[in-house]
Amino acid sequence: MVGAKDTVFRSRDHACVADIVLNTSEADEVEVAVETSEAYLTRFANCEIHQNTGERTTSVVVRSVFGQKVGVASTTRLDRESVEATVRRAGRVAKAQPENPEFPGLPGPAECAQVNAYSEETASCPPERRASGVGEICRLAAKEGLVASGSFSTAAHEMMVVNSRGLLAETRFTRANLLTVVMSATGSGYAERFSVNVGAIDPHEVAEEAVRGCLADADPVDIEPGEYEAIFEAYAVADMVQMLSYMGFGALSFQEGRSFMSGNIGRRITGPNITIWDDGLDPRGVPLPFDAEGVPKQRVMLIEEGVARGVVYDSFTAAREGKRSTGHAISPLPSAEPFAVNLFMAGGDSSLDEMIAATRRGIYVKRLHYTNPVHPAKSILTGMTRDGTFLVESGRIVRPVKNLRFTESILGAFSGVELISKETRLLPLYSLGGIVAPAVKVRSFTFTGVTQY
């Protein structure tokens, strides 16, 4: 960003847009969401910065309601003519829709909690600072004859949701993310840090982790697929929890019987040492006080000591069950499903060293890659290991192995978790939120295929 003055968002613009929408719309109910984002990205490959970008955008999304007909339209222009045209377009879309007898109407006003999710240090981070962080990674990699690639991004956002029922919600937040893959001719290492505050990210620490991992991963050997004891670092566990959220923590998939939670509320679905919840207000994550509808976020216990406890709702799915929204709408679009995006998995009292020492013969996994659902109702995923897969024998890492493909029920794996690390790590969940996850050791995990690298 150019300077501190440029980081002051345009709240007046947001308010003006809201006034135009509310005063122009002829709908029975109308909602407008306005978000301004300033996002900056420094990308590097082969130990050189090859792209440095910055973008300031404002999006305006209007949702119009006529009876139980709903239409949505959007624009990125803030002039009166464009906003008024967007309002008219949303109205035309609504009138062209069939009645939706389940539509409960727009949410009414509610008080949102105050959260501290904005860092001026992040918002005003200059490109020179990102370049310096990248330079530290590249220097450490080059010192060992390795090649580093990755990205360093910072972003600041301001969001406002207003509707004709009197709802008004507004907040601002920042994000910073540094990640790198360090490679040699025969191995690779990975490291990533994510935070509200760019000052909490140490590029030297990121570089050391990735370089150390790459050196350890050199010259991997073949290994037979099969069932193994397995140790997963927090990167891999966060990926698993993210996929659980995608497959089954939302109310729509639960109601339609597509979720592993369907029919299982109150029943044990994992081992008793597994607790997972969603909390958009917890400062250990990336807080956001309300959802895309302006509804305050609620803490939702998803799995408690192995027992399925609940799912997350938006206003539409909540009305189906006569419940209140938990504040988990991610979009006003009718096709959008509620989504848990501020996830936490409880830590334990172990460490990675203790997990390795407790393993007779198993696989150590740095992170997962290209994970995809196979059977959501059974929480079965497929994917691959990446950037550090090792054979553990008799309590020590003995050699790197080539990446493995897996097909496994995540709830099944979580039913056999023997150790959980005390330390947890915050990682991004798509571009929507974050996951705080520990490392785990599981009794058995099915690796179904091998690779040539």
C-alpha positions as CSV (number, residue, x, y, z in Angstrom):
1,M,0.0,0.0,0.0
2,V,1.1,3.5,-0.6
3,G,0.8,4.7,2.9
4,A,-1.3,4.8,6.1
5,K,-3.9,7.2,4.6
6,D,-4.6,4.8,1.8
7,T,-5.5,2.0,4.3
8,V,-8.5,3.9,5.7
9,F,-11.4,2.3,4.0
10,R,-14.3,4.0,2.4
11,S,-17.0,3.6,5.1
12,R,-18.8,6.6,3.7
13,D,-18.9,5.0,0.2
14,H,-20.3,1.8,1.8
15,A,-23.0,3.9,3.6
16,C,-23.8,5.8,0.4
17,V,-24.3,2.6,-1.5
18,A,-26.5,1.2,1.2
19,D,-28.7,4.3,1.1
20,I,-29.0,4.2,-2.7
21,V,-30.1,0.5,-2.5
22,L,-32.6,1.0,0.3
23,N,-34.1,4.1,-1.3
24,T,-34.2,2.8,-4.8
25,S,-35.5,-0.7,-4.3
26,E,-39.2,-1.4,-4.8
27,A,-38.9,-5.0,-3.4
28,D,-40.8,-6.2,-0.3
29,E,-37.4,-6.7,1.3
30,V,-33.9,-5.8,0.1
31,E,-30.4,-6.5,1.4
32,V,-27.0,-5.1,0.3
33,A,-23.6,-6.4,1.1
34,V,-20.6,-4.2,0.3
35,E,-17.0,-5.3,0.7
36,T,-13.9,-3.4,-0.1
37,S,-10.6,-5.4,-0.3
38,E,-7.0,-4.3,-0.8
39,A,-4.9,-7.4,-1.6
40,Y,-1.2,-7.5,-2.3
41,L,0.8,-10.5,-3.4
42,T,4.5,-11.2,-4.0
43,R,5.1,-14.5,-5.8
44,F,8.5,-16.1,-6.3
45,A,9.9,-19.1,-8.2
46,N,13.4,-20.4,-8.7
47,C,14.6,-18.1,-5.9
48,E,13.4,-15.0,-7.8
49,I,10.4,-12.7,-7.4
50,H,8.5,-13.0,-10.7
51,Q,5.2,-11.3,-9.8
52,N,4.2,-8.4,-7.5
53,T,0.6,-7.4,-7.7
54,G,-1.8,-5.1,-5.8
55,E,-5.6,-4.8,-6.3
56,R,-8.3,-2.7,-4.7
57,T,-11.8,-3.8,-5.4
58,T,-15.3,-3.1,-4.1
59,S,-18.1,-5.5,-4.6
60,V,-21.8,-4.7,-4.1
61,V,-24.3,-7.6,-3.9
62,V,-28.0,-6.8,-3.8
63,R,-30.6,-9.4,-2.8
64,S,-34.2,-8.5,-3.6
65,V,-37.3,-10.3,-2.3
66,F,-40.8,-10.1,-3.7
67,G,-43.0,-12.3,-1.6
68,Q,-41.0,-15.5,-1.6
69,K,-39.2,-14.9,-4.8
70,V,-35.5,-14.0,-4.4
71,G,-33.1,-12.5,-6.9
72,V,-29.4,-11.5,-6.6
73,A,-27.3,-9.2,-8.7
74,S,-23.9,-7.6,-8.2
75,T,-21.6,-4.9,-9.4
76,T,-18.1,-3.6,-8.8
77,R,-19.0,0.0,-9.6
78,L,-20.1,2.5,-6.9
79,D,-21.6,5.3,-9.0
80,R,-25.3,5.9,-8.4
81,E,-26.3,4.8,-11.9
82,S,-24.5,1.5,-11.6
83,V,-25.9,0.8,-8.1
84,E,-29.4,1.7,-9.2
85,A,-29.1,-0.6,-12.2
86,T,-28.0,-3.4,-10.0
87,V,-31.0,-2.9,-7.8
88,R,-33.3,-3.1,-10.8
89,R,-31.5,-6.2,-12.1
90,A,-31.9,-8.0,-8.8
91,G,-35.6,-7.1,-8.8
92,R,-36.1,-8.5,-12.4
93,V,-34.2,-11.7,-11.4
94,A,-36.5,-12.1,-8.3
95,K,-39.7,-11.6,-10.3
96,A,-38.6,-14.3,-12.8
97,Q,-38.1,-16.9,-10.1
98,P,-40.7,-19.4,-8.8
99,E,-42.0,-18.9,-5.3
100,N,-39.8,-20.6,-2.7
101,P,-42.2,-21.6,0.1
102,E,-39.2,-22.3,2.5
103,F,-37.7,-18.9,2.2
104,P,-38.0,-17.3,5.7
105,G,-37.4,-13.7,4.7
106,L,-34.3,-11.6,5.4
107,P,-32.9,-11.7,9.0
108,G,-33.7,-9.0,11.4
109,P,-31.3,-6.8,13.4
110,A,-29.1,-8.4,16.1
111,E,-26.1,-7.2,18.1
112,C,-22.7,-8.5,16.9
113,A,-19.8,-9.1,19.2
114,Q,-16.7,-6.9,18.9
115,V,-13.6,-8.7,17.6
116,N,-10.1,-7.6,17.0
117,A,-9.3,-8.9,13.5
118,Y,-7.6,-5.9,12.1
119,S,-3.9,-5.1,12.1
120,E,-2.7,-1.8,10.8
121,E,0.8,-3.4,10.4
122,T,-0.7,-5.8,7.9
123,A,-2.9,-3.2,6.2
124,S,0.1,-0.9,5.6
125,C,2.6,-3.6,4.8
126,P,4.8,-2.3,1.9
127,P,6.0,-4.5,-0.9
128,E,9.6,-4.1,0.3
129,R,8.7,-5.9,3.5
130,R,7.2,-8.8,1.6
131,A,10.2,-8.9,-0.7
132,S,12.5,-8.9,2.3
133,G,10.7,-12.0,3.7
134,V,10.9,-13.7,0.3
135,G,14.6,-12.8,0.2
136,E,15.3,-14.5,3.5
137,I,13.7,-17.7,2.2
138,C,15.6,-17.6,-1.0
139,R,19.0,-17.0,0.7
140,L,18.6,-19.9,3.1
141,A,17.5,-22.2,0.2
142,A,20.3,-21.1,-2.1
143,K,22.9,-21.6,0.7
144,E,22.0,-25.3,0.6
145,G,21.8,-25.5,-3.2
146,L,18.0,-25.6,-3.2
147,V,15.4,-23.8,-5.1
148,A,12.5,-21.9,-3.3
149,S,9.1,-21.0,-4.7
150,G,6.0,-19.6,-3.0
151,S,4.1,-16.5,-2.1
152,F,3.7,-13.8,0.5
153,S,0.3,-12.0,0.6
154,T,-1.2,-9.3,2.8
155,A,-4.8,-8.1,2.6
156,A,-7.2,-5.8,4.3
157,H,-11.0,-5.8,4.0
158,E,-14.0,-3.8,5.1
159,M,-17.4,-5.4,5.0
160,M,-20.9,-4.0,5.6
161,V,-24.3,-5.8,5.4
162,V,-27.5,-3.7,5.5
163,N,-31.1,-4.7,4.9
164,S,-34.6,-3.2,4.9
165,R,-35.5,-4.9,8.2
166,G,-33.1,-2.7,10.1
167,L,-30.1,-5.0,10.1
168,L,-26.7,-3.2,10.0
169,A,-23.4,-5.1,10.5
170,E,-20.0,-3.8,9.6
171,T,-16.4,-4.9,10.4
172,R,-12.9,-4.8,9.0
173,F,-10.2,-7.4,9.1
174,T,-6.7,-8.3,7.8
175,R,-4.9,-11.4,6.6
176,A,-1.3,-12.3,6.0
177,N,0.0,-15.5,4.5
178,L,3.5,-16.7,3.7
179,L,4.2,-20.1,2.2
180,T,7.0,-21.8,0.4
181,V,8.0,-25.1,-1.3
182,V,11.7,-25.7,-1.3
183,M,13.0,-28.3,-3.8
184,S,16.1,-30.2,-4.7
185,A,16.6,-32.6,-7.5
186,T,15.0,-35.4,-5.5
187,G,13.1,-33.9,-2.6
188,S,10.9,-31.1,-1.4
189,G,10.0,-29.3,1.9
190,Y,7.1,-27.1,2.8
191,A,6.3,-24.4,5.4
192,E,3.4,-21.9,5.8
193,R,2.3,-19.3,8.3
194,F,-1.0,-17.5,8.4
195,S,-2.2,-14.6,10.7
196,V,-4.2,-11.5,11.1
197,N,-0.9,-9.7,11.9
198,V,2.0,-9.9,9.4
199,G,4.3,-9.2,12.4
200,A,3.5,-12.6,13.8
201,I,5.0,-14.3,10.7
202,D,8.8,-15.0,10.9
203,P,10.2,-15.6,7.4
204,H,13.4,-17.0,8.8
205,E,11.4,-19.6,10.7
206,V,9.4,-20.5,7.6
207,A,12.7,-20.8,5.6
208,E,14.4,-23.0,8.1
209,E,11.4,-25.4,8.3
210,A,11.1,-25.8,4.5
211,V,14.9,-26.2,4.0
212,R,15.2,-28.7,6.8
213,G,12.3,-30.7,5.3
214,C,13.7,-30.6,1.8
215,L,17.1,-31.9,2.9
216,A,15.5,-34.7,4.9
217,D,13.3,-35.7,1.9
218,A,16.2,-36.2,-0.5
219,D,16.4,-39.5,-2.5
220,P,13.1,-41.1,-1.4
221,V,12.6,-44.8,-1.8
222,D,9.7,-47.0,-2.9
223,I,7.4,-48.5,-0.3
224,E,4.5,-50.9,-0.6
225,P,1.1,-49.4,-0.1
226,G,-1.1,-50.8,2.7
227,E,-2.2,-50.1,6.3
228,Y,0.3,-48.3,8.5
229,E,0.5,-46.5,11.7
230,A,0.6,-42.8,10.6
231,I,1.7,-39.5,12.0
232,F,0.2,-36.4,10.4
233,E,1.6,-32.9,11.0
234,A,-0.9,-30.0,11.5
235,Y,-0.8,-29.2,7.8
236,A,-2.3,-32.6,7.0
237,V,-4.8,-32.6,9.9
238,A,-6.1,-29.1,8.9
239,D,-6.7,-30.5,5.4
240,M,-8.7,-33.4,6.8
241,V,-10.8,-31.1,9.1
242,Q,-11.4,-28.7,6.2
243,M,-12.7,-31.6,4.1
244,L,-14.9,-32.7,7.0
245,S,-16.4,-29.2,7.0
246,Y,-16.9,-29.3,3.2
247,M,-18.5,-32.7,3.3
248,G,-20.7,-32.6,6.3
249,F,-20.6,-29.8,8.9
250,G,-23.2,-27.7,7.0
251,A,-26.9,-28.0,7.7
252,L,-28.0,-28.4,4.1
253,S,-26.0,-31.6,3.5
254,F,-27.1,-32.7,7.0
255,Q,-30.8,-32.1,6.1
256,E,-30.5,-33.8,2.7
257,G,-28.8,-36.9,4.1
258,R,-25.5,-36.3,2.3
259,S,-23.5,-35.7,5.5
260,F,-21.7,-38.1,7.8
261,M,-23.6,-36.2,10.6
262,S,-27.0,-37.1,9.2
263,G,-28.8,-39.4,11.6
264,N,-25.8,-39.4,14.0
265,I,-26.4,-36.4,16.3
266,G,-25.8,-37.7,19.8
267,R,-23.9,-40.7,18.6
268,R,-20.1,-41.5,18.7
269,I,-18.5,-41.0,15.4
270,T,-14.8,-40.7,16.4
271,G,-12.6,-41.6,19.3
272,P,-13.2,-39.9,22.6
273,N,-10.1,-37.7,22.2
274,I,-11.5,-35.8,19.2
275,T,-13.2,-32.5,19.7
276,I,-13.9,-30.1,16.8
277,W,-15.9,-26.8,16.9
278,D,-16.4,-23.6,15.0
279,D,-16.0,-20.2,16.6
280,G,-15.8,-17.0,14.6
281,L,-15.1,-14.9,17.7
282,D,-12.0,-16.8,19.0
283,P,-8.9,-14.6,18.6
284,R,-6.7,-17.6,18.2
285,G,-8.2,-18.0,14.7
286,V,-9.2,-15.3,12.2
287,P,-12.2,-13.7,13.8
288,L,-15.2,-12.4,11.9
289,P,-18.3,-11.3,13.9
290,F,-21.0,-12.0,11.4
291,D,-21.8,-13.9,8.2
292,A,-22.7,-12.9,4.7
293,E,-26.3,-12.2,5.8
294,G,-25.1,-10.0,8.7
295,V,-26.1,-12.6,11.3
296,P,-23.9,-12.8,14.4
297,K,-21.6,-15.8,14.5
298,Q,-22.3,-18.4,17.2
299,R,-19.9,-20.9,18.6
300,V,-21.0,-24.4,17.4
301,M,-19.8,-27.6,18.9
302,L,-19.5,-30.1,16.0
303,I,-17.9,-33.1,17.6
304,E,-17.4,-33.3,21.3
305,E,-15.2,-36.0,22.8
306,G,-16.1,-38.2,19.8
307,V,-19.8,-37.5,19.8
308,A,-21.6,-35.7,16.9
309,R,-23.2,-32.6,18.5
310,G,-24.4,-30.3,15.7
311,V,-24.0,-28.5,12.4
312,V,-23.9,-24.9,11.3
313,Y,-26.9,-23.0,9.8
314,D,-27.7,-20.0,7.7
315,S,-31.2,-18.4,7.9
316,F,-32.7,-20.7,5.2
317,T,-31.6,-24.0,6.7
318,A,-32.3,-22.8,10.2
319,A,-35.9,-22.0,9.3
320,R,-36.4,-25.5,8.0
321,E,-35.9,-26.9,11.5
322,G,-37.4,-24.0,13.4
323,K,-34.0,-22.9,14.6
324,R,-32.0,-19.7,14.6
325,S,-29.1,-19.2,12.2
326,T,-25.7,-19.8,13.7
327,G,-24.2,-17.2,11.4
328,H,-22.7,-19.4,8.8
329,A,-24.0,-18.1,5.5
330,I,-21.1,-17.6,3.1
331,S,-23.1,-16.0,0.2
332,P,-26.6,-14.6,-0.5
333,L,-26.8,-16.8,-3.6
334,P,-29.6,-19.4,-3.3
335,S,-27.2,-22.2,-4.3
336,A,-24.8,-21.4,-1.4
337,E,-24.7,-23.8,1.6
338,P,-23.8,-22.8,5.2
339,F,-20.2,-23.6,5.9
340,A,-18.0,-23.8,9.0
341,V,-15.0,-21.6,8.3
342,N,-13.6,-20.8,11.7
343,L,-12.6,-24.3,12.8
344,F,-10.7,-25.6,15.9
345,M,-9.6,-29.1,16.8
346,A,-8.6,-29.5,20.4
347,G,-4.9,-30.3,21.1
348,G,-3.6,-33.0,23.4
349,D,-0.5,-33.4,25.6
350,S,1.9,-35.0,23.2
351,S,4.6,-33.8,20.7
352,L,5.8,-35.0,17.3
353,D,9.0,-36.4,18.9
354,E,6.8,-38.5,21.2
355,M,4.7,-39.7,18.4
356,I,7.7,-40.8,16.4
357,A,9.1,-42.6,19.5
358,A,5.8,-44.4,20.0
359,T,5.7,-45.7,16.4
360,R,6.8,-49.3,15.7
361,R,6.4,-49.1,11.9
362,G,4.6,-46.3,10.2
363,I,4.4,-43.4,7.8
364,Y,5.1,-39.7,8.8
365,V,3.2,-37.2,6.6
366,K,4.1,-33.5,6.3
367,R,1.0,-32.5,4.4
368,L,-1.7,-33.7,1.9
369,H,-2.3,-32.7,-1.7
370,Y,-5.3,-32.8,-4.0
371,T,-7.7,-34.2,-1.5
372,N,-11.2,-34.9,-2.8
373,P,-14.4,-36.5,-1.4
374,V,-15.1,-40.1,-2.5
375,H,-18.1,-40.8,-0.2
376,P,-19.2,-37.8,1.9
377,A,-21.7,-39.7,4.0
378,K,-18.9,-42.0,5.1
379,S,-16.2,-39.2,5.2
380,I,-14.1,-41.0,2.7
381,L,-11.4,-39.0,1.0
382,T,-8.7,-39.6,-1.5
383,G,-5.5,-37.7,-2.0
384,M,-1.8,-37.8,-1.9
385,T,1.0,-37.0,0.5
386,R,3.4,-34.2,-0.4
387,D,6.6,-32.4,0.5
388,G,7.9,-34.9,3.1
389,T,6.8,-38.5,3.5
390,F,8.9,-40.7,5.7
391,L,9.2,-44.3,7.0
392,V,9.3,-44.6,10.8
393,E,10.7,-47.8,12.3
394,S,11.3,-48.6,16.0
395,G,10.7,-45.1,17.2
396,R,12.8,-43.1,14.7
397,I,12.5,-41.7,11.1
398,V,14.7,-44.0,9.0
399,R,14.3,-42.7,5.4
400,P,12.2,-40.7,3.1
401,V,9.7,-42.5,0.9
402,K,8.0,-41.6,-2.3
403,N,4.6,-40.0,-2.1
404,L,1.7,-42.2,-1.4
405,R,-2.0,-42.0,-2.5
406,F,-4.6,-42.7,0.2
407,T,-8.3,-43.5,0.3
408,E,-9.6,-43.5,3.8
409,S,-12.5,-42.5,6.0
410,I,-11.4,-39.5,8.1
411,L,-13.8,-40.3,10.9
412,G,-12.4,-43.9,10.8
413,A,-8.9,-42.6,11.1
414,F,-10.0,-40.2,13.9
415,S,-11.5,-43.2,15.7
416,G,-8.0,-44.5,16.1
417,V,-6.1,-41.4,17.2
418,E,-3.5,-42.5,19.8
419,L,-1.7,-39.2,20.4
420,I,-2.5,-35.5,19.8
421,S,0.1,-32.7,20.0
422,K,-0.2,-30.0,22.5
423,E,1.0,-27.5,19.9
424,T,-1.5,-26.3,17.3
425,R,-1.1,-24.3,14.2
426,L,-3.4,-21.7,12.5
427,L,-3.8,-22.3,8.7
428,P,-6.1,-20.8,6.1
429,L,-9.4,-22.4,5.1
430,Y,-9.7,-21.6,1.4
431,S,-10.0,-17.8,1.3
432,L,-12.9,-17.8,3.8
433,G,-11.4,-18.3,7.3
434,G,-9.0,-20.5,9.2
435,I,-8.4,-23.8,11.0
436,V,-6.5,-24.3,14.2
437,A,-5.2,-27.9,14.2
438,P,-2.8,-30.1,16.1
439,A,-0.6,-33.0,14.8
440,V,-1.9,-36.5,15.4
441,K,-0.8,-40.1,15.5
442,V,-3.3,-42.7,14.3
443,R,-3.3,-46.4,14.8
444,S,-4.0,-47.3,11.2
445,F,-4.3,-45.4,7.9
446,T,-4.8,-46.9,4.5
447,F,-2.3,-45.9,1.8
448,T,-3.6,-47.3,-1.5
449,G,-1.1,-46.4,-4.2
450,V,2.5,-45.3,-4.9
451,T,4.0,-42.6,-7.1
452,Q,7.3,-42.2,-9.0
453,Y,8.4,-39.2,-7.0
